[in-house]
Amino acid sequence: MSAIDDILWLLKDGKWHDVQEVTKTVALPKAKAETVISFLSEYDFIQLDENEDAKKIKLKPSMLQFIEGIRRLEETGT
């Protein structure tokens, strides 16, 4: 899987995730994770909350629906 796939897979639960948690979970160097997160945010795949305590991300509702649709198709085998 690519770094983008890994991050999207982690975010498929629709919840907010701390960027530090994402970086650790997908085992990416911080700079690469920040680049991927910036790309995903720029192209509206994710929401970015940059509060002062910790930067958090989650899938945008439309992207979450898209991923859930793919998952359903994979389960039915069509």
C-alpha positions in Angstrom: 0.0 0.0 0.0 1.1 3.6 -0.6 1.3 6.2 2.2 -1.9 7.7 1.0 -3.7 4.4 1.1 -2.3 3.7 4.6 -3.6 7.1 5.9 -7.0 6.8 4.3 -7.4 3.3 5.6 -6.7 4.6 9.2 -9.2 7.4 8.8 -12.0 5.2 7.4 -13.6 5.1 10.9 -14.7 8.7 10.4 -13.3 10.0 13.7 -10.7 12.7 14.4 -7.1 11.4 14.6 -4.1 13.2 16.0 -1.5 13.7 13.3 1.2 12.3 15.7 -0.9 9.1 16.1 -1.3 8.8 12.3 2.4 9.2 11.7 3.2 6.6 14.3 0.5 4.1 13.2 1.4 4.2 9.5 5.1 4.2 10.4 6.0 7.2 8.2 8.7 9.8 8.8 7.0 13.0 10.1 8.0 15.0 7.0 6.5 12.4 4.6 3.3 12.2 6.7 3.0 16.0 6.8 3.4 16.0 3.0 0.7 13.4 2.5 -1.7 15.1 4.9 -1.1 18.4 3.2 -1.9 16.8 -0.2 -5.1 15.1 1.2 -6.2 18.4 2.7 -5.5 20.5 -0.4 -7.6 18.2 -2.6 -10.5 18.0 0.0 -10.1 14.4 1.0 -9.7 15.2 4.7 -10.7 17.9 7.2 -7.8 19.5 9.1 -8.2 20.9 12.6 -5.2 22.9 13.5 -6.0 23.8 17.1 -3.2 24.9 19.4 -2.9 21.6 21.3 -2.6 19.1 18.4 -3.3 19.0 14.7 -6.1 16.5 14.0 -7.5 15.1 10.7 -10.5 13.1 9.6 -12.1 12.1 6.3 -14.5 14.6 4.7 -18.0 13.1 4.7 -18.0 12.7 0.9 -14.8 10.8 1.0 -16.0 8.6 3.9 -19.1 7.8 1.8 -16.9 6.9 -1.2 -14.7 4.6 0.8 -17.8 2.9 2.4 -19.2 2.4 -1.1 -16.1 0.7 -2.2 -16.0 -1.5 0.9 -19.6 -2.5 0.2 -18.8 -3.4 -3.4 -15.8 -5.4 -2.4 -17.9 -7.4 0.1 -20.6 -8.2 -2.5 -17.9 -9.1 -5.1 -19.3 -6.8 -7.8 
